[in-house]
Amino acid sequence: MELDTLLKNSSPILLDGGMGTMLQAKGLKLGEYPELAALEHPDWVLEIHRSYVEAGSQILCANTFGANREKLRRTGKTVEEVIPASITLAKEASAGRALVALDMGPIGQLLEPTGSLDFETAVDIFAQEVRAAAKAGADLVMIETMTDLQECRAALLAVKENSDLPVMVSLTYEERGRTFLGHSPAAAALTLEGMGADVIGVNCSLGPKEMPPLVEELRRWTTLPISIKPNAGLPDPGGAGYDITPEEFAAAMAELTDLGVKLYGGCCGTTPEYIALLKKALEGRTILEQPRHVPAAVCSPNTVVAIDRVRVIGERINPTGKKLMKEALRRGDVDFMLGQGLEQMEAGADILDVNVGLPEIDEGEMMVRVVKALQGVTDAPLQLDSTRPQVLEKALRVYCGKAIVNSVNGDQETMEAIFPLVKKYGAAVVGLTLDKKGIPKTTQARMDIARRILDTALSYGIRREDVYIDCLTLTVSAEQEGAAQTLEALRRVHSELGLKTVLGVSNISFGLPARPLINQNFLTMAMTCGLDLPIINPNMGEMMAAVRSYHLLMNIDKEAREFIAAYGGATISTSITAGAGQQAAAPGAGERSLSQIVEAGLRGEAGECTRKLLETTDPMAIVDDILIPALDKVGADFETGKVFLPQLIQSAGAAQAAFEVIRQTMPAQAEGTEKAPIVLATVKGDIHDIGKNIVKVLLENYGYPVIDLGKDVDPEEVVRAAEKYQAPLVGLSALMTTTLHSMEQTIALLRKANLNCKVVVGGAVLTAEYAKQIGADFYAKDAKQSVDVARQVIG
Amino acid sequence: MAVPVTISHVDAGEVLRYMGCPPEKAGGELRALVEDCAKELLSVVRPRWSWREVALTHEAEGVRLESGLLLPGTDLKSHLAGCRRAVVFCATLGAETDALIRRCEQRDMGRALALDCCASAAVEELCDQIELELQGKFPGCFFPYRYSPGYGDLPLQVQGELLELLDAPRRVGLCATESCLLTPRKSVTAILGVSENKLEPMHRSCLGCPAREGCQYRKAGGHCGT
């Protein structure tokens, strides 16, 4: 018997119930490790499994829920001792009457970005469990009680890469219908089906009565069979038990057959009695599987973006033609990309394109850093944009959710390299209608390529809904007949192939005046031809206005709610050049001097005031004569206790806004005059980095380029960065006493590498004395002092 | 099982102190920032907690919980003198709080600092409420103030096992990193002694203050006065 056979049958499948509850009833004491029961109390485990088989369970979960090397560390036992013993017991109990699953629960540490566990480490931890179970003869794997979609992905990849076993994946949700980390059933369903799960489900946390909304959400977003293993009701507020009886449990579960749930079991608080009654309640029922259709959609763990209307892909995270972004990429300044991402989301982007390709940097490494960092600060689904398959694979591995891969084209080799990745990681993919011969002139030839891309994608098992076609925009100043061809191809792909369409819009106007005018009109024309996913700069008001107007006019934005929310009460410029002028005329600006604005920490006014000043004043004069003296004054007031940390930071923020404006207007001049860089890191093991981030803002204010390595940074990485950027100063922070030894190690390693750099340390628990003791050159008691140190070392 | 607890306000004075600004010296704009951040924070927090009563044995090297876990050191031992029972609990504001602060750090560091300090104050508020709730379960008993890993000589290394004892990863989504820091970050584990006999009144003092380690007053050799 195999899982597949059970799934094909029209009857419901019966799983087992709680193991922990049963072990406690047998006498497992508080503080004893339940995972060791197979070694220490094999008779108990055997009896429990047998009683579930007697009750009718068709799939047994071996007692391996927490049998990963991290959780077993304290027990002195290994995965290779615990898992085979546990699987063997379950198989003995089943005696061929039930399948045996490796039960795989969470590792017990949170993954990035909430925790510090690295994704690949998590994959490796699960892989060890899978290999041990496959060898011991497990029939399938049940990944369950997960609260983090990323951890589910790690576990699922580990199963796929280390065995041929079928796999069920189940998350645990709170009553609000989200996991503890805020992840939704919809995102879990889209992501995990894409990655090849065989069953998706819900277990633990809630009782059977709380299941229907979760099951309904899953049904909308997956075609896979659904499993449920609720607790024996909700926890009883008065004690440690649960609030419903075995009879109530069975009755409530049986109602779920109407929703098409295929697999039924129990979690905490359920016993063989619950399963036996459940079996009775389900007897004679057949599961009617109505065909489900899952619409085209992409997601992050929190947000599903269905492609059921125009969805804007923000194009700004791309270094092409952007000097500041190139500089940021060379320095490894991920924050710059995050700023671009957040700005586009605020402007109305639904999805962010991420391209970090620069010949002189390690694109794969940078892509991974940017993807992880973006997912730490925004819920936007991402479009991973690279020409290199190995970069795409790295990005797809760490991306949590269902991403878009940008792109393949009609060239066979490219498709062979990219489609397997799209399939393995469950992404959607953009197909460009070009091939080795270039971009075809005719609509028909583009259609032919689109068809070829679709057919090849289908042959790899990629869903039709996940293939998005880009009919390619040609610059109208170079090939004026091209725009009409593009629009016609778009219309035909949309209507004849029924595929979703993507189009980079901005190129259309290259080399012409009044570009926003052309872009806006071309976008509108493309949307009426069926464009679903325009790749645009959402910060351009005209472009978002076109999208919002389209939704209004096509009756997609019901009752004009979104349109009014965006524009109600605002004066909309109908002239494409009026934007800056209106802003300059805004009331309030210009009433205060820039130094007053910085001293008062008025971030909102600083940029505009600087912009006005630049009309009459040399940028360097603004920096040297206004900004730096203002910052110095605030710094001096901070030292003498006239102002406090919040004001210092607010002034720094205002100055930062001013610097941003200056940098935009004079990037070329900055070359050559730039100061030596400073490497900053929060040491290994420490995840509290707000102090370091405050220091970064201040240092940047004073014109020091900062190489920010982030938090929880390996000593080796600090040394590498100090060497690579020839930084004369390295700043290290630690907040907890427990991580001071990593600081000491990092300093020792820097010294060993014989680099010509000074080290400044700071952080809540440090003292000048301790700093000296661990070999630092300087101790900065606050952010202001780190600027003083930088001035002393670098000038 | 833990009854739901909601946080409806945070103490602005506390927040300002955590931010390194004596409340009496805070101007209107700073206060407005704190108020605004507190409001934003309270709209995203998802307070959750879990607890368990344990019997205690006082041993030479520390206090042993009924589960077998030893909480080593002399400070907790003297703190729990006279308590034969205790409640171990954990509390968290949830992962959304961390995400909010992370996001804000990219846009406005001053606001991020204020949010971070609001969150620290909110966790304390949460623990105060939990403590009251728990005290209600032991009528007629007396309680020394709650005590957490990292206070005195009680090492952070017990964090993982305390969480395990509370089934915290599964019940409330709270875990510890390899270096024993709690994640989500705005979280607490604590032990609340339960005594049948009256206890000497104790000042909570700096020992139990979440700003203790980074406190500018302490660094300058002083005290914030609360």
Interface residues (C-beta under 8 A of the other chain):
Chain A: L30 G31 R74 P106 G108 Q109 L110 P113 T114 G115 S116 L117 T145 T147 T172 T179 F180 L181 G182 C204 P235 D236 P237 G238 G239 A240 D335 L338 G339 L342 G376 V377 T378 A600 G601 R603 F644 L645 P646 Q647 I649 Q650 A652 G653 K684 G685 D686 I687 H688 I690 G691 N693 I694 V697 L735 M736 T737 T738 T739 G763 A764 V765 K781 D782
Chain B: M1 V3 L16 M19 G20 C21 P22 K25 A26 E29 L30 L33 R48 L65 E66 S67 G68 L69 G94 A95 E96 D98 A99 I101 R102 R103 E105 Q106 R107 D108 M109 G110 A112 L113 A114 D116 G150 P155 L156 Q157 G160 E161 E164 L165 P169 R170 V172 G173 C175 A176 T177 E178 S179 C180 L181 T183 P184 R185 E213 G214 Q216 K219
